[in-house]
Amino acid sequence: RSRPGPCLGISIGLEMLSDKVQDGFDALSSPQKAPGDSSPPDSPFAATNQQKHSGKGDAQCEDSAPRPVTLPAEADPGRRHRMRGFSLAFGRVTLMESLKERGFVPPTILAKLELDTELDVEALRDLFASRLMGEKRFRSRMVLEGGGSREAMYEELRAEDIDMAHHVSEVAGAAGWDAGRVGEYMTALVATDFDYAHPAWLVRVLNNTASGPGGGARHVVLCYIHHALGDGVGLSRVLASLMDEGAPAGP
């Protein structure tokens, strides 16, 4: 096994699971409540027929011991940073309990990378830790602060609270999966909500699949990221930087 190497073609299929963002953006950024109404306006992302279920998409992931990270010098554990723009909107509606009770589907991005080299998951954890911990959003959890409509914030975590074994893991039994089975797993993954005690991103590795053309071998990396961490263009740069020898590009 080796670290991620040459790509057969990076298939970064960035899929926003919340498709009509702009129409409801103003309401999400500054929700207004009707007199006597304790809940925010209906979210354009509400989808009662797509109830999130925690953990099911990860049922086949291999367990591993916690792997803390080394934080950059500028890290400030415990400090909170206010989200802005679409991140504020997405973070606020995700964390409101009243919306969770309505079957709210958080806005997320799923990227699929296909490589010609089998992946060493330990090396991949080290790579993601070294490339992503310099960006505070990837080392912070999402929290709400204050009363009223409440503000969505990034809260920087301590090194010991960031577990790379949680974020990056290999899916057991994926060897030999065809393209259809890989697609089924991707569907299950995007139906899995994040554990918001951790930063809202996950990486799942499917080694030795038979999902290429004609059943050809493919080693697949799935990156599942909450949309509050960045937009599709910015996050695609981050993912592409993981394939380079140089320093990563920020979102």
Kinemage of the C-alpha trace (Angstrom):
@kinemage 1
@onewidth
@group {chain A} dominant
@subgroup {mainchain}
@vectorlist {calphas} color= white
{ca arg a 1} P 0.000 0.000 0.000
{ca ser a 2} L 1.096 3.573 -0.471
{ca arg a 3} L 0.014 7.125 -0.004
{ca pro a 4} L -2.400 8.569 -2.568
{ca gly a 5} L -0.598 8.681 -5.862
{ca pro a 6} L -1.431 9.271 -9.509
{ca cys a 7} L -5.109 9.484 -10.258
{ca leu a 8} L -6.874 7.593 -12.976
{ca gly a 9} L -9.047 10.659 -13.101
{ca ile a 10} L -10.198 12.478 -10.027
{ca ser a 11} L -13.919 12.149 -10.142
{ca ile a 12} L -14.854 14.935 -7.768
{ca gly a 13} L -18.597 14.645 -8.009
{ca leu a 14} L -19.651 17.517 -5.821
{ca glu a 15} L -23.256 16.922 -4.936
{ca met a 16} L -25.171 19.521 -2.984
{ca leu a 17} L -27.958 17.731 -1.215
{ca ser a 18} L -29.732 21.035 -0.694
{ca asp a 19} L -30.661 22.202 -4.133
{ca lys a 20} L -32.533 25.489 -3.889
{ca val a 21} L -30.313 27.589 -1.714
{ca gln a 22} L -30.669 31.119 -2.986
{ca asp a 23} L -34.446 31.372 -2.718
{ca gly a 24} L -34.356 30.887 1.026
{ca phe a 25} L -30.962 32.370 1.810
{ca asp a 26} L -32.151 35.686 3.276
{ca ala a 27} L -34.621 33.969 5.575
{ca leu a 28} L -31.983 31.531 6.726
{ca ser a 29} L -29.379 34.211 7.382
{ca ser a 30} L -31.755 36.422 9.396
{ca pro a 31} L -34.759 34.328 10.435
{ca gln a 32} L -37.842 36.291 11.481
{ca lys a 33} L -40.330 34.760 13.882
{ca ala a 34} L -44.044 35.390 13.877
{ca pro a 35} L -45.518 36.624 17.198
{ca gly a 36} L -45.785 33.697 19.596
{ca asp a 37} L -43.861 31.377 17.273
{ca ser a 38} L -40.845 29.822 18.979
{ca ser a 39} L -39.525 28.104 15.874
{ca pro a 40} L -37.794 29.630 12.830
{ca pro a 41} L -39.389 29.823 9.376
{ca asp a 42} L -39.601 26.608 7.404
{ca ser a 43} L -36.229 25.758 5.910
{ca pro a 44} L -35.981 25.300 2.138
{ca phe a 45} L -33.929 22.216 3.004
{ca ala a 46} L -36.643 20.483 5.054
{ca ala a 47} L -37.340 17.010 3.708
{ca thr a 48} L -39.498 14.890 5.962
{ca asn a 49} L -39.271 11.987 3.537
{ca gln a 50} L -35.479 11.883 3.864
{ca gln a 51} L -35.092 11.430 7.625
{ca lys a 52} L -31.459 11.381 8.657
{ca his a 53} L -30.341 8.386 10.703
{ca ser a 54} L -27.130 8.657 12.640
{ca gly a 55} L -24.416 6.142 11.994
{ca lys a 56} L -26.002 3.709 9.530
{ca gly a 57} L -23.815 4.721 6.621
{ca asp a 58} L -20.771 3.900 8.727
{ca ala a 59} L -21.939 0.487 9.922
{ca gln a 60} L -19.251 -1.313 7.912
{ca cys a 61} L -16.311 0.888 8.882
{ca glu a 62} L -13.389 -0.714 10.625
{ca asp a 63} L -12.853 0.328 14.236
{ca ser a 64} L -9.550 1.926 15.135
{ca ala a 65} L -7.860 3.462 18.155
{ca pro a 66} L -8.218 7.271 18.508
{ca arg a 67} L -5.574 9.261 16.627
{ca pro a 68} L -5.132 12.829 17.899
{ca val a 69} L -3.491 15.473 15.742
{ca thr a 70} L -0.816 18.141 16.023
{ca leu a 71} L -2.313 21.633 15.779
{ca pro a 72} L -0.598 24.578 14.073
{ca ala a 73} L 0.924 27.333 16.183
{ca glu a 74} L -1.934 29.727 15.416
{ca ala a 75} L -4.592 27.356 16.767
{ca asp a 76} L -6.565 28.686 19.729
{ca pro a 77} L -8.586 25.832 21.307
{ca gly a 78} L -11.839 27.023 22.845
{ca arg a 79} L -12.031 30.160 20.733
{ca arg a 80} L -15.244 30.688 18.780
{ca his a 81} L -15.436 32.267 15.343
{ca arg a 82} L -18.708 33.562 13.935
{ca met a 83} L -19.826 31.941 10.713
{ca arg a 84} L -20.608 34.278 7.839
{ca gly a 85} L -22.640 34.188 4.636
{ca phe a 86} L -23.911 30.813 3.548
{ca ser a 87} L -21.883 29.100 6.298
{ca leu a 88} L -23.879 31.004 8.926
{ca ala a 89} L -27.161 30.038 7.269
{ca phe a 90} L -26.227 26.382 6.854
{ca gly a 91} L -24.769 26.104 10.345
{ca arg a 92} L -27.759 27.714 12.035
{ca val a 93} L -30.431 25.616 10.366
{ca thr a 94} L -28.438 22.418 10.888
{ca leu a 95} L -28.069 22.828 14.636
{ca met a 96} L -31.572 24.022 15.524
{ca glu a 97} L -33.373 21.228 17.347
{ca ser a 98} L -36.767 22.360 16.029
{ca leu a 99} L -35.616 21.695 12.465
{ca lys a 100} L -34.094 18.325 13.336
{ca glu a 101} L -37.484 17.271 14.663
{ca arg a 102} L -39.002 18.120 11.272
{ca gly a 103} L -36.682 15.752 9.427
{ca phe a 104} L -34.324 18.484 8.227
{ca val a 105} L -31.589 17.298 5.840
{ca pro a 106} L -28.341 19.235 6.405
{ca pro a 107} L -26.715 20.675 3.258
{ca thr a 108} L -23.653 18.573 2.468
{ca ile a 109} L -21.124 17.870 -0.256
{ca leu a 110} L -19.942 14.398 -1.271
{ca ala a 111} L -16.789 14.063 -3.353
{ca lys a 112} L -15.618 10.808 -4.917
{ca leu a 113} L -11.961 10.298 -5.836
{ca glu a 114} L -10.820 7.226 -7.790
{ca leu a 115} L -7.166 6.187 -7.706
{ca asp a 116} L -5.011 3.468 -9.210
{ca thr a 117} L -3.122 2.798 -5.963
{ca glu a 118} L -4.391 0.911 -2.927
{ca leu a 119} L -4.598 3.271 0.025
{ca asp a 120} L -2.873 2.899 3.361
{ca val a 121} L -5.451 4.360 5.748
{ca glu a 122} L -2.876 5.258 8.417
{ca ala a 123} L -0.901 7.273 5.854
{ca leu a 124} L -4.130 8.848 4.632
{ca arg a 125} L -4.992 9.971 8.180
{ca asp a 126} L -1.566 11.562 8.495
{ca leu a 127} L -2.012 13.277 5.137
{ca phe a 128} L -5.424 14.732 5.985
{ca ala a 129} L -4.180 15.846 9.406
{ca ser a 130} L -1.142 17.603 7.955
{ca arg a 131} L -3.068 19.284 5.133
{ca leu a 132} L -6.364 20.205 6.817
{ca met a 133} L -5.517 21.198 10.400
{ca gly a 134} L -4.126 24.517 9.177
{ca glu a 135} L -7.703 25.539 8.277
{ca lys a 136} L -9.703 26.299 11.428
{ca arg a 137} L -12.999 25.056 9.992
{ca phe a 138} L -11.600 21.537 9.732
{ca arg a 139} L -10.387 21.581 13.333
{ca ser a 140} L -13.547 23.156 14.790
{ca arg a 141} L -16.943 21.858 15.733
{ca met a 142} L -20.163 23.701 14.891
{ca val a 143} L -22.089 25.232 17.814
{ca leu a 144} L -24.935 27.674 18.465
{ca glu a 145} L -24.435 30.626 20.780
{ca gly a 146} L -26.781 33.233 22.269
{ca gly a 147} L -30.552 33.599 22.501
{ca gly a 148} L -33.246 34.458 20.003
{ca ser a 149} L -32.359 33.176 16.561
{ca arg a 150} L -28.893 32.264 17.950
{ca glu a 151} L -25.597 32.549 16.131
{ca ala a 152} L -23.790 29.636 14.486
{ca met a 153} L -20.114 29.514 15.409
{ca tyr a 154} L -16.988 27.475 14.740
{ca glu a 155} L -15.422 26.408 18.053
{ca glu a 156} L -11.779 25.364 17.805
{ca leu a 157} L -11.032 22.037 19.467
{ca arg a 158} L -8.055 20.791 21.435
{ca ala a 159} L -5.690 18.380 19.674
{ca glu a 160} L -6.855 15.510 21.877
{ca asp a 161} L -10.476 16.164 20.846
{ca ile a 162} L -9.778 15.747 17.120
{ca asp a 163} L -9.685 12.043 16.335
{ca met a 164} L -8.446 11.183 12.849
{ca ala a 165} L -9.649 7.597 13.283
{ca his a 166} L -13.174 9.015 13.518
{ca his a 167} L -12.719 11.189 10.452
{ca val a 168} L -10.818 8.792 8.175
{ca ser a 169} L -11.587 5.067 8.102
{ca glu a 170} L -11.684 2.118 5.727
{ca val a 171} L -14.934 0.391 4.852
{ca ala a 172} L -14.592 -3.309 5.677
{ca gly a 173} L -15.594 -5.746 2.961
{ca ala a 174} L -15.587 -3.254 0.084
{ca ala a 175} L -13.180 -5.332 -2.020
{ca gly a 176} L -14.934 -6.517 -5.164
{ca trp a 177} L -17.864 -4.098 -4.942
{ca asp a 178} L -19.146 -3.167 -8.376
{ca ala a 179} L -20.218 0.357 -9.339
{ca gly a 180} L -23.787 -0.270 -8.226
{ca arg a 181} L -22.743 -1.427 -4.769
{ca val a 182} L -20.421 1.563 -4.383
{ca gly a 183} L -23.337 3.806 -5.333
{ca glu a 184} L -25.517 2.156 -2.690
{ca tyr a 185} L -22.889 2.849 -0.067
{ca met a 186} L -22.657 6.480 -1.156
{ca thr a 187} L -26.433 6.787 -0.803
{ca ala a 188} L -26.234 5.339 2.710
{ca leu a 189} L -23.383 7.682 3.599
{ca val a 190} L -25.250 10.836 2.635
{ca ala a 191} L -28.191 9.613 4.736
{ca thr a 192} L -25.884 9.661 7.770
{ca asp a 193} L -25.867 12.789 9.920
{ca phe a 194} L -22.650 14.071 11.450
{ca asp a 195} L -21.733 13.784 15.117
{ca tyr a 196} L -21.450 17.492 15.872
{ca ala a 197} L -19.122 16.907 18.817
{ca his a 198} L -16.534 16.531 16.019
{ca pro a 199} L -15.701 18.724 13.026
{ca ala a 200} L -18.324 18.018 10.352
{ca trp a 201} L -16.343 16.068 7.783
{ca leu a 202} L -15.719 12.366 7.125
{ca val a 203} L -13.527 10.376 4.738
{ca arg a 204} L -14.307 6.771 3.844
{ca val a 205} L -11.918 4.521 1.931
{ca leu a 206} L -13.058 1.653 -0.302
{ca asn a 207} L -10.012 -0.336 -1.401
{ca asn a 208} L -9.937 -2.889 -4.220
{ca thr a 209} L -13.414 -2.300 -5.599
{ca ala a 210} L -14.415 -3.564 -9.035
{ca ser a 211} L -16.266 -0.350 -9.847
{ca gly a 212} L -14.266 0.739 -12.882
{ca pro a 213} L -15.318 0.290 -16.522
{ca gly a 214} L -15.854 -3.380 -17.252
{ca gly a 215} L -15.442 -4.208 -13.569
{ca gly a 216} L -11.923 -2.819 -13.480
{ca ala a 217} L -10.116 -2.235 -10.167
{ca arg a 218} L -10.655 1.103 -8.451
{ca his a 219} L -9.582 2.386 -5.060
{ca val a 220} L -12.151 4.939 -3.937
{ca val a 221} L -12.006 7.807 -1.453
{ca leu a 222} L -15.316 9.397 -0.412
{ca cys a 223} L -15.144 12.816 1.243
{ca tyr a 224} L -18.375 13.805 2.991
{ca ile a 225} L -18.332 17.410 4.176
{ca his a 226} L -20.895 19.743 5.701
{ca his a 227} L -21.592 22.699 3.439
{ca ala a 228} L -20.901 25.157 6.282
{ca leu a 229} L -17.209 24.325 5.855
{ca gly a 230} L -17.065 25.733 2.345
{ca asp a 231} L -18.591 25.903 -1.112
{ca gly a 232} L -18.072 23.367 -3.871
{ca val a 233} L -15.331 25.301 -5.650
{ca gly a 234} L -13.316 25.983 -2.497
{ca leu a 235} L -13.629 22.444 -1.195
{ca ser a 236} L -12.646 20.989 -4.566
{ca arg a 237} L -9.388 22.954 -4.294
{ca val a 238} L -8.796 21.490 -0.844
{ca leu a 239} L -9.381 17.959 -2.113
{ca ala a 240} L -7.192 18.504 -5.174
{ca ser a 241} L -4.400 19.777 -2.920
{ca leu a 242} L -4.330 16.394 -1.181
{ca met a 243} L -2.990 14.925 -4.403
{ca asp a 244} L -0.079 17.391 -4.599
{ca glu a 245} L 3.315 17.295 -2.943
{ca gly a 246} L 3.099 20.993 -2.070
{ca ala a 247} L 1.131 22.850 0.564
{ca pro a 248} L -2.661 22.691 0.445
{ca ala a 249} L -4.857 25.428 -0.955
{ca gly a 250} L -7.353 26.894 1.482
{ca pro a 251} L -11.121 26.773 0.873
